[in-house]
Amino acid sequence: MANAKKIIVWGLVVFVLYTIVNSPERAADLVKVGFVGISDAAGGVGDFMTELVS
């Protein structure tokens, strides 16, 4: 089980590095989309908390 997890993690690391080297613009777009999603989620939580207090 632990070996399978290590193999999956290393495979993911290799894939990410391969993507960054072969298409840095696409990798940057994916990171930007991820941060926009996190920002939107944080804003939603903030709105929710504001509505609870009001």
PDB file of N, CA, C, O and CB in Angstrom:
ATOM      1  N   MET A   1       0.828  -1.198   0.000  1.00  0.00           N
ATOM      2  CA  MET A   1       0.000   0.000   0.000  1.00  0.00           C
ATOM      3  C   MET A   1       0.867   1.254   0.000  1.00  0.00           C
ATOM      4  O   MET A   1       0.618   2.181  -0.771  1.00  0.00           O
ATOM      5  CB  MET A   1      -0.939   0.003   1.210  1.00  0.00           C
ATOM      6  N   ALA A   2       1.878   1.289   0.857  1.00  0.00           N
ATOM      7  CA  ALA A   2       2.741   2.463   0.922  1.00  0.00           C
ATOM      8  C   ALA A   2       3.536   2.626  -0.365  1.00  0.00           C
ATOM      9  O   ALA A   2       3.784   3.746  -0.811  1.00  0.00           O
ATOM     10  CB  ALA A   2       3.689   2.365   2.117  1.00  0.00           C
ATOM     11  N   ASN A   3       3.939   1.492  -0.968  1.00  0.00           N
ATOM     12  CA  ASN A   3       4.685   1.569  -2.222  1.00  0.00           C
ATOM     13  C   ASN A   3       3.822   2.115  -3.348  1.00  0.00           C
ATOM     14  O   ASN A   3       4.296   2.891  -4.177  1.00  0.00           O
ATOM     15  CB  ASN A   3       5.227   0.196  -2.602  1.00  0.00           C
ATOM     16  N   ALA A   4       2.560   1.714  -3.380  1.00  0.00           N
ATOM     17  CA  ALA A   4       1.652   2.217  -4.411  1.00  0.00           C
ATOM     18  C   ALA A   4       1.469   3.727  -4.273  1.00  0.00           C
ATOM     19  O   ALA A   4       1.427   4.447  -5.270  1.00  0.00           O
ATOM     20  CB  ALA A   4       0.287   1.502  -4.326  1.00  0.00           C
ATOM     21  N   LYS A   5       1.362   4.193  -3.052  1.00  0.00           N
ATOM     22  CA  LYS A   5       1.198   5.628  -2.812  1.00  0.00           C
ATOM     23  C   LYS A   5       2.438   6.391  -3.281  1.00  0.00           C
ATOM     24  O   LYS A   5       2.323   7.454  -3.890  1.00  0.00           O
ATOM     25  CB  LYS A   5       0.934   5.903  -1.313  1.00  0.00           C
ATOM     26  N   LYS A   6       3.625   5.844  -2.996  1.00  0.00           N
ATOM     27  CA  LYS A   6       4.863   6.492  -3.438  1.00  0.00           C
ATOM     28  C   LYS A   6       4.939   6.546  -4.963  1.00  0.00           C
ATOM     29  O   LYS A   6       5.350   7.557  -5.533  1.00  0.00           O
ATOM     30  CB  LYS A   6       6.087   5.751  -2.875  1.00  0.00           C
ATOM     31  N   ILE A   7       4.545   5.463  -5.615  1.00  0.00           N
ATOM     32  CA  ILE A   7       4.579   5.418  -7.076  1.00  0.00           C
ATOM     33  C   ILE A   7       3.635   6.451  -7.666  1.00  0.00           C
ATOM     34  O   ILE A   7       3.985   7.132  -8.630  1.00  0.00           O
ATOM     35  CB  ILE A   7       4.213   4.019  -7.583  1.00  0.00           C
ATOM     36  N   ILE A   8       2.451   6.573  -7.103  1.00  0.00           N
ATOM     37  CA  ILE A   8       1.469   7.548  -7.597  1.00  0.00           C
ATOM     38  C   ILE A   8       1.978   8.968  -7.400  1.00  0.00           C
ATOM     39  O   ILE A   8       1.866   9.799  -8.301  1.00  0.00           O
ATOM     40  CB  ILE A   8       0.115   7.368  -6.883  1.00  0.00           C
ATOM     41  N   VAL A   9       2.540   9.253  -6.224  1.00  0.00           N
ATOM     42  CA  VAL A   9       3.060  10.602  -5.947  1.00  0.00           C
ATOM     43  C   VAL A   9       4.196  10.942  -6.898  1.00  0.00           C
ATOM     44  O   VAL A   9       4.220  12.029  -7.475  1.00  0.00           O
ATOM     45  CB  VAL A   9       3.544  10.714  -4.485  1.00  0.00           C
ATOM     46  N   TRP A  10       5.141  10.016  -7.066  1.00  0.00           N
ATOM     47  CA  TRP A  10       6.264  10.274  -7.981  1.00  0.00           C
ATOM     48  C   TRP A  10       5.775  10.425  -9.419  1.00  0.00           C
ATOM     49  O   TRP A  10       6.293  11.258 -10.164  1.00  0.00           O
ATOM     50  CB  TRP A  10       7.301   9.136  -7.896  1.00  0.00           C
ATOM     51  N   GLY A  11       4.795   9.638  -9.810  1.00  0.00           N
ATOM     52  CA  GLY A  11       4.228   9.779 -11.157  1.00  0.00           C
ATOM     53  C   GLY A  11       3.595  11.146 -11.352  1.00  0.00           C
ATOM     54  O   GLY A  11       3.735  11.754 -12.414  1.00  0.00           O
ATOM     55  N   LEU A  12       2.907  11.626 -10.339  1.00  0.00           N
ATOM     56  CA  LEU A  12       2.293  12.952 -10.412  1.00  0.00           C
ATOM     57  C   LEU A  12       3.351  14.044 -10.491  1.00  0.00           C
ATOM     58  O   LEU A  12       3.199  15.001 -11.249  1.00  0.00           O
ATOM     59  CB  LEU A  12       1.386  13.188  -9.203  1.00  0.00           C
ATOM     60  N   VAL A  13       4.425  13.907  -9.712  1.00  0.00           N
ATOM     61  CA  VAL A  13       5.517  14.883  -9.744  1.00  0.00           C
ATOM     62  C   VAL A  13       6.165  14.917 -11.123  1.00  0.00           C
ATOM     63  O   VAL A  13       6.432  15.991 -11.663  1.00  0.00           O
ATOM     64  CB  VAL A  13       6.572  14.553  -8.669  1.00  0.00           C
ATOM     65  N   VAL A  14       6.417  13.741 -11.691  1.00  0.00           N
ATOM     66  CA  VAL A  14       7.020  13.677 -13.029  1.00  0.00           C
ATOM     67  C   VAL A  14       6.094  14.315 -14.059  1.00  0.00           C
ATOM     68  O   VAL A  14       6.555  15.051 -14.931  1.00  0.00           O
ATOM     69  CB  VAL A  14       7.328  12.210 -13.421  1.00  0.00           C
ATOM     70  N   PHE A  15       4.804  14.045 -13.968  1.00  0.00           N
ATOM     71  CA  PHE A  15       3.840  14.623 -14.907  1.00  0.00           C
ATOM     72  C   PHE A  15       3.813  16.149 -14.807  1.00  0.00           C
ATOM     73  O   PHE A  15       3.801  16.843 -15.824  1.00  0.00           O
ATOM     74  CB  PHE A  15       2.439  14.056 -14.647  1.00  0.00           C
ATOM     75  N   VAL A  16       3.803  16.663 -13.583  1.00  0.00           N
ATOM     76  CA  VAL A  16       3.783  18.121 -13.394  1.00  0.00           C
ATOM     77  C   VAL A  16       5.044  18.755 -13.973  1.00  0.00           C
ATOM     78  O   VAL A  16       4.971  19.766 -14.671  1.00  0.00           O
ATOM     79  CB  VAL A  16       3.652  18.475 -11.894  1.00  0.00           C
ATOM     80  N   LEU A  17       6.196  18.161 -13.682  1.00  0.00           N
ATOM     81  CA  LEU A  17       7.454  18.700 -14.223  1.00  0.00           C
ATOM     82  C   LEU A  17       7.472  18.625 -15.746  1.00  0.00           C
ATOM     83  O   LEU A  17       7.918  19.566 -16.402  1.00  0.00           O
ATOM     84  CB  LEU A  17       8.661  17.937 -13.647  1.00  0.00           C
ATOM     85  N   TYR A  18       7.000  17.538 -16.311  1.00  0.00           N
ATOM     86  CA  TYR A  18       6.929  17.387 -17.766  1.00  0.00           C
ATOM     87  C   TYR A  18       6.034  18.465 -18.378  1.00  0.00           C
ATOM     88  O   TYR A  18       6.376  19.061 -19.400  1.00  0.00           O
ATOM     89  CB  TYR A  18       6.405  15.984 -18.137  1.00  0.00           C
ATOM     90  N   THR A  19       4.893  18.706 -17.748  1.00  0.00           N
ATOM     91  CA  THR A  19       3.973  19.728 -18.257  1.00  0.00           C
ATOM     92  C   THR A  19       4.595  21.113 -18.192  1.00  0.00           C
ATOM     93  O   THR A  19       4.453  21.902 -19.127  1.00  0.00           O
ATOM     94  CB  THR A  19       2.666  19.710 -17.468  1.00  0.00           C
ATOM     95  N   ILE A  20       5.285  21.416 -17.095  1.00  0.00           N
ATOM     96  CA  ILE A  20       5.913  22.727 -16.940  1.00  0.00           C
ATOM     97  C   ILE A  20       7.002  22.927 -17.988  1.00  0.00           C
ATOM     98  O   ILE A  20       7.106  24.007 -18.570  1.00  0.00           O
ATOM     99  CB  ILE A  20       6.499  22.882 -15.526  1.00  0.00           C
ATOM    100  N   VAL A  21       7.812  21.907 -18.236  1.00  0.00           N
ATOM    101  CA  VAL A  21       8.915  22.030 -19.190  1.00  0.00           C
ATOM    102  C   VAL A  21       8.392  22.133 -20.615  1.00  0.00           C
ATOM    103  O   VAL A  21       8.899  22.935 -21.400  1.00  0.00           O
ATOM    104  CB  VAL A  21       9.869  20.836 -19.065  1.00  0.00           C
ATOM    105  N   ASN A  22       7.392  21.339 -20.961  1.00  0.00           N
ATOM    106  CA  ASN A  22       6.910  21.312 -22.344  1.00  0.00           C
ATOM    107  C   ASN A  22       5.952  22.436 -22.695  1.00  0.00           C
ATOM    108  O   ASN A  22       5.906  22.856 -23.852  1.00  0.00           O
ATOM    109  CB  ASN A  22       6.243  20.014 -22.609  1.00  0.00           C
ATOM    110  N   SER A  23       5.195  22.930 -21.750  1.00  0.00           N
ATOM    111  CA  SER A  23       4.281  24.030 -22.056  1.00  0.00           C
ATOM    112  C   SER A  23       4.096  24.906 -20.825  1.00  0.00           C
ATOM    113  O   SER A  23       3.106  24.775 -20.105  1.00  0.00           O
ATOM    114  CB  SER A  23       2.917  23.492 -22.548  1.00  0.00           C
ATOM    115  N   PRO A  24       5.052  25.802 -20.585  1.00  0.00           N
ATOM    116  CA  PRO A  24       4.966  26.653 -19.396  1.00  0.00           C
ATOM    117  C   PRO A  24       3.756  27.592 -19.410  1.00  0.00           C
ATOM    118  O   PRO A  24       3.227  27.935 -18.353  1.00  0.00           O
ATOM    119  CB  PRO A  24       6.227  27.468 -19.267  1.00  0.00           C
ATOM    120  N   GLU A  25       3.319  28.005 -20.597  1.00  0.00           N
ATOM    121  CA  GLU A  25       2.150  28.895 -20.654  1.00  0.00           C
ATOM    122  C   GLU A  25       0.906  28.177 -20.152  1.00  0.00           C
ATOM    123  O   GLU A  25       0.109  28.743 -19.404  1.00  0.00           O
ATOM    124  CB  GLU A  25       1.921  29.407 -22.092  1.00  0.00           C
ATOM    125  N   ARG A  26       0.748  26.924 -20.570  1.00  0.00           N
ATOM    126  CA  ARG A  26      -0.407  26.139 -20.135  1.00  0.00           C
ATOM    127  C   ARG A  26      -0.336  25.871 -18.629  1.00  0.00           C
ATOM    128  O   ARG A  26      -1.351  25.936 -17.935  1.00  0.00           O
ATOM    129  CB  ARG A  26      -0.480  24.806 -20.915  1.00  0.00           C
ATOM    130  N   ALA A  27       0.855  25.572 -18.133  1.00  0.00           N
ATOM    131  CA  ALA A  27       1.026  25.340 -16.702  1.00  0.00           C
ATOM    132  C   ALA A  27       0.670  26.597 -15.912  1.00  0.00           C
ATOM    133  O   ALA A  27       0.032  26.513 -14.863  1.00  0.00           O
ATOM    134  CB  ALA A  27       2.470  24.905 -16.393  1.00  0.00           C
ATOM    135  N   ALA A  28       1.078  27.749 -16.409  1.00  0.00           N
ATOM    136  CA  ALA A  28       0.753  29.009 -15.730  1.00  0.00           C
ATOM    137  C   ALA A  28      -0.749  29.253 -15.737  1.00  0.00           C
ATOM    138  O   ALA A  28      -1.304  29.738 -14.751  1.00  0.00           O
ATOM    139  CB  ALA A  28       1.483  30.188 -16.397  1.00  0.00           C
ATOM    140  N   ASP A  29      -1.406  28.921 -16.839  1.00  0.00           N
ATOM    141  CA  ASP A  29      -2.859  29.081 -16.902  1.00  0.00           C
ATOM    142  C   ASP A  29      -3.555  28.182 -15.887  1.00  0.00           C
ATOM    143  O   ASP A  29      -4.518  28.595 -15.240  1.00  0.00           O
ATOM    144  CB  ASP A  29      -3.369  28.773 -18.313  1.00  0.00           C
ATOM    145  N   LEU A  30      -3.063  26.950 -15.749  1.00  0.00           N
ATOM    146  CA  LEU A  30      -3.672  26.030 -14.786  1.00  0.00           C
ATOM    147  C   LEU A  30      -3.489  26.515 -13.355  1.00  0.00           C
ATOM    148  O   LEU A  30      -4.403  26.398 -12.538  1.00  0.00           O
ATOM    149  CB  LEU A  30      -3.076  24.635 -14.938  1.00  0.00           C
ATOM    150  N   VAL A  31      -2.323  27.056 -13.047  1.00  0.00           N
ATOM    151  CA  VAL A  31      -2.085  27.597 -11.704  1.00  0.00           C
ATOM    152  C   VAL A  31      -2.991  28.795 -11.453  1.00  0.00           C
ATOM    153  O   VAL A  31      -3.544  28.947 -10.364  1.00  0.00           O
ATOM    154  CB  VAL A  31      -0.602  28.000 -11.530  1.00  0.00           C
ATOM    155  N   LYS A  32      -3.137  29.640 -12.462  1.00  0.00           N
ATOM    156  CA  LYS A  32      -4.004  30.815 -12.337  1.00  0.00           C
ATOM    157  C   LYS A  32      -5.447  30.385 -12.076  1.00  0.00           C
ATOM    158  O   LYS A  32      -6.120  30.955 -11.217  1.00  0.00           O
ATOM    159  CB  LYS A  32      -3.926  31.689 -13.613  1.00  0.00           C
ATOM    160  N   VAL A  33      -5.919  29.389 -12.809  1.00  0.00           N
ATOM    161  CA  VAL A  33      -7.285  28.883 -12.605  1.00  0.00           C
ATOM    162  C   VAL A  33      -7.437  28.337 -11.187  1.00  0.00           C
ATOM    163  O   VAL A  33      -8.465  28.550 -10.545  1.00  0.00           O
ATOM    164  CB  VAL A  33      -7.626  27.780 -13.646  1.00  0.00           C
ATOM    165  N   GLY A  34      -6.419  27.637 -10.700  1.00  0.00           N
ATOM    166  CA  GLY A  34      -6.479  27.107  -9.340  1.00  0.00           C
ATOM    167  C   GLY A  34      -6.585  28.199  -8.299  1.00  0.00           C
ATOM    168  O   GLY A  34      -7.381  28.099  -7.365  1.00  0.00           O
ATOM    169  N   PHE A  35      -5.776  29.253  -8.456  1.00  0.00           N
ATOM    170  CA  PHE A  35      -5.824  30.350  -7.492  1.00  0.00           C
ATOM    171  C   PHE A  35      -7.132  31.124  -7.582  1.00  0.00           C
ATOM    172  O   PHE A  35      -7.637  31.595  -6.563  1.00  0.00           O
ATOM    173  CB  PHE A  35      -4.652  31.291  -7.709  1.00  0.00           C
ATOM    174  N   VAL A  36      -7.685  31.264  -8.771  1.00  0.00           N
ATOM    175  CA  VAL A  36      -8.981  31.932  -8.912  1.00  0.00           C
ATOM    176  C   VAL A  36     -10.053  31.111  -8.194  1.00  0.00           C
ATOM    177  O   VAL A  36     -10.924  31.670  -7.528  1.00  0.00           O
ATOM    178  CB  VAL A  36      -9.350  32.124 -10.418  1.00  0.00           C
ATOM    179  N   GLY A  37      -9.987  29.793  -8.329  1.00  0.00           N
ATOM    180  CA  GLY A  37     -10.949  28.931  -7.646  1.00  0.00           C
ATOM    181  C   GLY A  37     -10.841  29.043  -6.139  1.00  0.00           C
ATOM    182  O   GLY A  37     -11.854  29.109  -5.443  1.00  0.00           O
ATOM    183  N   ILE A  38      -9.623  29.065  -5.634  1.00  0.00           N
ATOM    184  CA  ILE A  38      -9.416  29.208  -4.186  1.00  0.00           C
ATOM    185  C   ILE A  38      -9.925  30.564  -3.713  1.00  0.00           C
ATOM    186  O   ILE A  38     -10.555  30.662  -2.659  1.00  0.00           O
ATOM    187  CB  ILE A  38      -7.917  29.044  -3.825  1.00  0.00           C
ATOM    188  N   SER A  39      -9.656  31.596  -4.484  1.00  0.00           N
ATOM    189  CA  SER A  39     -10.102  32.940  -4.129  1.00  0.00           C
ATOM    190  C   SER A  39     -11.629  33.021  -4.118  1.00  0.00           C
ATOM    191  O   SER A  39     -12.214  33.614  -3.212  1.00  0.00           O
ATOM    192  CB  SER A  39      -9.521  33.972  -5.107  1.00  0.00           C
ATOM    193  N   ASP A  40     -12.266  32.430  -5.116  1.00  0.00           N
ATOM    194  CA  ASP A  40     -13.727  32.434  -5.165  1.00  0.00           C
ATOM    195  C   ASP A  40     -14.322  31.669  -3.983  1.00  0.00           C
ATOM    196  O   ASP A  40     -15.322  32.091  -3.402  1.00  0.00           O
ATOM    197  CB  ASP A  40     -14.216  31.825  -6.484  1.00  0.00           C
ATOM    198  N   ALA A  41     -13.702  30.548  -3.633  1.00  0.00           N
ATOM    199  CA  ALA A  41     -14.190  29.761  -2.499  1.00  0.00           C
ATOM    200  C   ALA A  41     -14.055  30.552  -1.201  1.00  0.00           C
ATOM    201  O   ALA A  41     -14.962  30.541  -0.369  1.00  0.00           O
ATOM    202  CB  ALA A  41     -13.423  28.427  -2.393  1.00  0.00           C
ATOM    203  N   ALA A  42     -12.926  31.238  -1.023  1.00  0.00           N
ATOM    204  CA  ALA A  42     -12.737  32.046   0.182  1.00  0.00           C
ATOM    205  C   ALA A  42     -13.751  33.181   0.236  1.00  0.00           C
ATOM    206  O   ALA A  42     -14.285  33.493   1.301  1.00  0.00           O
ATOM    207  CB  ALA A  42     -11.309  32.610   0.234  1.00  0.00           C
ATOM    208  N   GLY A  43     -14.014  33.792  -0.903  1.00  0.00           N
ATOM    209  CA  GLY A  43     -15.031  34.846  -0.951  1.00  0.00           C
ATOM    210  C   GLY A  43     -16.409  34.311  -0.592  1.00  0.00           C
ATOM    211  O   GLY A  43     -17.176  34.976   0.104  1.00  0.00           O
ATOM    212  N   GLY A  44     -16.725  33.098  -1.072  1.00  0.00           N
ATOM    213  CA  GLY A  44     -18.014  32.478  -0.738  1.00  0.00           C
ATOM    214  C   GLY A  44     -18.139  32.197   0.749  1.00  0.00           C
ATOM    215  O   GLY A  44     -19.202  32.404   1.335  1.00  0.00           O
ATOM    216  N   VAL A  45     -17.057  31.724   1.366  1.00  0.00           N
ATOM    217  CA  VAL A  45     -17.076  31.474   2.805  1.00  0.00           C
ATOM    218  C   VAL A  45     -17.250  32.794   3.562  1.00  0.00           C
ATOM    219  O   VAL A  45     -17.982  32.861   4.549  1.00  0.00           O
ATOM    220  CB  VAL A  45     -15.776  30.756   3.252  1.00  0.00           C
ATOM    221  N   GLY A  46     -16.571  33.834   3.089  1.00  0.00           N
ATOM    222  CA  GLY A  46     -16.707  35.141   3.725  1.00  0.00           C
ATOM    223  C   GLY A  46     -18.140  35.661   3.630  1.00  0.00           C
ATOM    224  O   GLY A  46     -18.686  36.179   4.604  1.00  0.00           O
ATOM    225  N   ASP A  47     -18.742  35.519   2.455  1.00  0.00           N
ATOM    226  CA  ASP A  47     -20.144  35.942   2.285  1.00  0.00           C
ATOM    227  C   ASP A  47     -21.073  35.159   3.201  1.00  0.00           C
ATOM    228  O   ASP A  47     -21.985  35.723   3.807  1.00  0.00           O
ATOM    229  CB  ASP A  47     -20.586  35.765   0.825  1.00  0.00           C
ATOM    230  N   PHE A  48     -20.832  33.850   3.296  1.00  0.00           N
ATOM    231  CA  PHE A  48     -21.642  33.006   4.157  1.00  0.00           C
ATOM    232  C   PHE A  48     -21.548  33.446   5.617  1.00  0.00           C
ATOM    233  O   PHE A  48     -22.561  33.548   6.309  1.00  0.00           O
ATOM    234  CB  PHE A  48     -21.214  31.552   4.019  1.00  0.00           C
ATOM    235  N   MET A  49     -20.334  33.704   6.074  1.00  0.00           N
ATOM    236  CA  MET A  49     -20.142  34.123   7.458  1.00  0.00           C
ATOM    237  C   MET A  49     -20.788  35.479   7.715  1.00  0.00           C
ATOM    238  O   MET A  49     -21.362  35.712   8.779  1.00  0.00           O
ATOM    239  CB  MET A  49     -18.651  34.177   7.796  1.00  0.00           C
ATOM    240  N   THR A  50     -20.689  36.366   6.738  1.00  0.00           N
ATOM    241  CA  THR A  50     -21.331  37.684   6.870  1.00  0.00           C
ATOM    242  C   THR A  50     -22.843  37.540   7.008  1.00  0.00           C
ATOM    243  O   THR A  50     -23.466  38.228   7.817  1.00  0.00           O
ATOM    244  CB  THR A  50     -20.995  38.575   5.654  1.00  0.00           C
ATOM    245  N   GLU A  51     -23.431  36.646   6.218  1.00  0.00           N
ATOM    246  CA  GLU A  51     -24.872  36.440   6.302  1.00  0.00           C
ATOM    247  C   GLU A  51     -25.272  35.815   7.634  1.00  0.00           C
ATOM    248  O   GLU A  51     -26.352  36.098   8.153  1.00  0.00           O
ATOM    249  CB  GLU A  51     -25.346  35.563   5.153  1.00  0.00           C
ATOM    250  N   LEU A  52     -24.410  34.969   8.191  1.00  0.00           N
ATOM    251  CA  LEU A  52     -24.720  34.373   9.495  1.00  0.00           C
ATOM    252  C   LEU A  52     -24.740  35.417  10.599  1.00  0.00           C
ATOM    253  O   LEU A  52     -25.562  35.355  11.513  1.00  0.00           O
ATOM    254  CB  LEU A  52     -23.708  33.284   9.833  1.00  0.00           C
ATOM    255  N   VAL A  53     -23.831  36.374  10.508  1.00  0.00           N
ATOM    256  CA  VAL A  53     -23.715  37.398  11.543  1.00  0.00           C
ATOM    257  C   VAL A  53     -24.838  38.433  11.403  1.00  0.00           C
ATOM    258  O   VAL A  53     -25.328  38.960  12.401  1.00  0.00           O
ATOM    259  CB  VAL A  53     -22.335  38.088  11.467  1.00  0.00           C
ATOM    260  N   SER A  54     -25.234  38.715  10.178  1.00  0.00           N
ATOM    261  CA  SER A  54     -26.258  39.763   9.939  1.00  0.00           C
ATOM    262  C   SER A  54     -27.617  39.375  10.383  1.00  0.00           C
ATOM    263  O   SER A  54     -28.559  40.154  10.243  1.00  0.00           O
ATOM    264  CB  SER A  54     -26.323  40.114   8.501  1.00  0.00           C
TER     265      SER A  54
END
